[in-house]
Amino acid sequence: MIDMSMGPIHISSGPGSDSSSMSLTIVLRTLEKENKVIWMTRNLPDQRKILDILGHLDDSILDRMIVIEFGDELRSKLNGINGLLTKLEKNDLLIMNNTKVFPAKLYATKDRTDAKVEIFLLRELGDRLWEVLVKPARKVRIGNKLILSKDLFCDVIDNTVSGGRVVRFEFGDQNFDDILNKIGHPPLPPYIERPTTKQDTLRYQTVYAEKRGAVAAPIAGLHFTPELITALKKKGVRIYNITLHIGLGTFKPVQVEDLNRHHMDSEYFEVSPETALAINEAKRKRRRIFAVGTSTVRALETVNVSGFQISPKKGWTNKFIHPPHEFKIVDGLITSFHQPESTLLMLTSAFAGYNFVKQSYKEAKKKNYRFLSYGDAMLIT
């Protein structure tokens, strides 16, 4: 997509609501020459108190959306996420990330001292071997045995260069996933500091989640309900899936001025032959393609092979998309309001244009929109 950030902007929004009076600095970053960043700050409502209570609220709180359009004038306002029905047309493609969050947060005790330990599963390395984070890390050493339940324990067998541990789980002839479902907790983002609730188990998962493997939800997809998906299909919108298992690195801030020096954690992805064929056909027929979430965009840009075509593929990607970037596949993006200094915010700025994103965040502040994982939505088209 060409950066049209100097052109007109259409921002429309649904009804406002009350929010915390505390403030949080949101940092928007873009590029100058030689990949140096400009820092822009805006005071926005602090979302921490909202996140603390959000698991107890009705789904209607997610029903608001700002729209950024590359047009000539302001258009009519949308009342919520269901406004997608007025924006997407017959034969448009809507690509979703069907990754499924698994209960990656566990609690254990050390076998000799009964000290409490938090275990966060990162990725499976092999048969019963996992890379994990532990807290407090200083108390967990190679050789320790951690007891999670009567059916599950693990031995710490190595350290990792990133400060984590490698553990070997033991669970007899039982199914590991079944045990996790019983004793595990949803891996909420680190900026949500409250304990998890039963509501989080349902809310921090898309309704179309299918392939288990993520430790962070594709949060743009949290806005979709079964009713909205059904209505889009009835309208003739064609929905296809990719898979990208989002890792904990999605919360890692960019802390370098030269963006080429930022290291992205690799994440596993799959783009099926069916999805690739549908996208390539849509490109040939000049039909629009909308991505739900930045993870979907990253997967599609990863498998771009030549021009505006993609190939089916599975593997690992550490693609970091930031301004300036020419998007080859996606014509529209449904996303959320992201963390300061995040790679997600940089991808959004690359897609929409820095000035458009800056104006939309300003509008979101004015309308008391909610940010981060349990927040509101943005449509860029």
Secondary structure, DSSP 8 states (H G I E B T S, - for coil): ----TTS--EEE--------S-EEEEEEEEE-GGG-EEEEEEEEE--HHHHHHHTTS-GGGG--EEEEE-SSS------SGGGHHHH--TT-EEEEE-EEE---EEEEEETTT--EEEEEEEEEEETTEEEEEEESGGG--TT-EEEEETTEEEEEEEE-TTS-EEEEEE-TTS-HHHHHHHH-B----TT--S---HHHHHHSS-TT--EEEESS--GGGGG--HHHHHHHHHHT-EEEEEEE---GGGG-----SSGGG-----EEEEE-HHHHHHHHHHHHTT--EEEESHHHHHHHHHTEEETTEE--EEEEE-----SS---SS-SEEEEE---TT-HHHHHHHHHH-HHHHHHHHHHHHHTT---STTS-EEEE-
